Amino acid sequence: MSHPKKLIRLPAVQNLSGMKRQSIYNRIATGEFPPPVKYDRFAFWPENEIVEVVNCITAGGDLRELVKAQLKARKEFTSPYAA
C-alpha cells in the first residue's frame, strides 16, 4: 500500500473504476470497495486505493482482503505534518 498522493471525488472514482455511483456504494456496503474519506460535507477517495481496486479486479484478486488492508493502512498512517 502506498500513501495517498491525491484525493479524488466521486466523478473521478466513477471514471477510474468504470462503475456507476450505485455500484460503488453497493460494493462499499459489501466490503468490496473502499469507503470515502469524509471531510466536512465532502467525500473523497485516495486515488491510489481506487487504482489498487481496479488492478485487483483485473487480476481476479480478493477485493474484501484488499479493502481490509487499505482500511488498516489508513488507520496506521501518520501524517508527516502531525505535531
C-alpha positions as CSV (number, residue, x, y, z in Angstrom):
1,M,0.0,0.0,0.0
2,S,1.3,3.4,-0.9
3,H,0.4,6.6,0.9
4,P,-2.3,8.7,-0.8
5,K,-0.9,11.4,-3.1
6,K,-4.2,12.7,-4.4
7,L,-7.8,12.7,-3.1
8,I,-10.5,12.4,-5.8
9,R,-14.2,13.0,-5.8
10,L,-17.0,10.6,-7.0
11,P,-17.0,11.5,-10.7
12,A,-13.2,10.7,-10.9
13,V,-13.8,7.5,-9.0
14,Q,-16.5,6.5,-11.5
15,N,-14.2,7.4,-14.3
16,L,-11.3,5.3,-13.0
17,S,-13.4,2.3,-11.9
18,G,-15.9,2.3,-14.8
19,M,-18.7,1.9,-12.2
20,K,-21.8,3.9,-11.6
21,R,-22.5,5.6,-8.3
22,Q,-24.9,2.9,-7.1
23,S,-22.5,0.1,-7.9
24,I,-19.7,1.8,-5.9
25,Y,-21.9,2.3,-2.8
26,N,-23.3,-1.3,-3.1
27,R,-19.7,-2.6,-3.1
28,I,-18.8,-0.4,-0.2
29,A,-21.7,-2.0,1.7
30,T,-20.4,-5.5,1.0
31,G,-16.8,-4.6,1.8
32,E,-15.6,-4.8,-1.9
33,F,-14.8,-1.1,-2.3
34,P,-13.1,1.3,0.0
35,P,-15.4,3.8,1.6
36,P,-14.8,7.5,1.1
37,V,-12.8,9.7,3.5
38,K,-15.2,12.3,4.8
39,Y,-14.2,15.9,5.3
40,D,-16.8,18.4,6.3
41,R,-19.7,17.6,4.0
42,F,-17.5,16.2,1.2
43,A,-16.5,12.7,0.3
44,F,-13.1,11.9,-1.1
45,W,-11.2,8.7,-2.1
46,P,-7.5,8.2,-2.1
47,E,-6.7,7.8,-5.8
48,N,-4.1,5.1,-5.1
49,E,-6.8,2.9,-3.4
50,I,-9.1,3.1,-6.4
51,V,-6.2,2.1,-8.8
52,E,-5.4,-0.8,-6.5
53,V,-9.1,-2.0,-6.6
54,V,-9.2,-1.8,-10.4
55,N,-5.9,-3.7,-10.6
56,C,-7.3,-6.3,-8.1
57,I,-10.5,-6.8,-10.2
58,T,-8.4,-7.2,-13.4
59,A,-6.2,-9.7,-11.7
60,G,-9.1,-11.6,-10.2
61,G,-7.9,-11.0,-6.6
62,D,-9.8,-10.9,-3.3
63,L,-11.4,-7.5,-3.1
64,R,-12.5,-7.9,0.5
65,E,-9.0,-8.6,1.7
66,L,-7.6,-5.7,-0.3
67,V,-10.1,-3.3,1.2
68,K,-9.4,-4.6,4.7
69,A,-5.7,-3.9,4.1
70,Q,-6.4,-0.5,2.7
71,L,-8.5,0.5,5.8
72,K,-5.9,-0.8,8.1
73,A,-3.2,1.3,6.3
74,R,-5.5,4.3,6.7
75,K,-5.6,3.8,10.4
76,E,-1.9,3.3,10.7
77,F,-0.9,6.3,8.5
78,T,0.7,9.1,10.4
79,S,1.0,12.4,8.6
80,P,4.5,13.9,8.3
81,Y,2.8,17.2,9.3
82,A,1.4,16.0,12.6
83,A,2.8,17.8,15.6
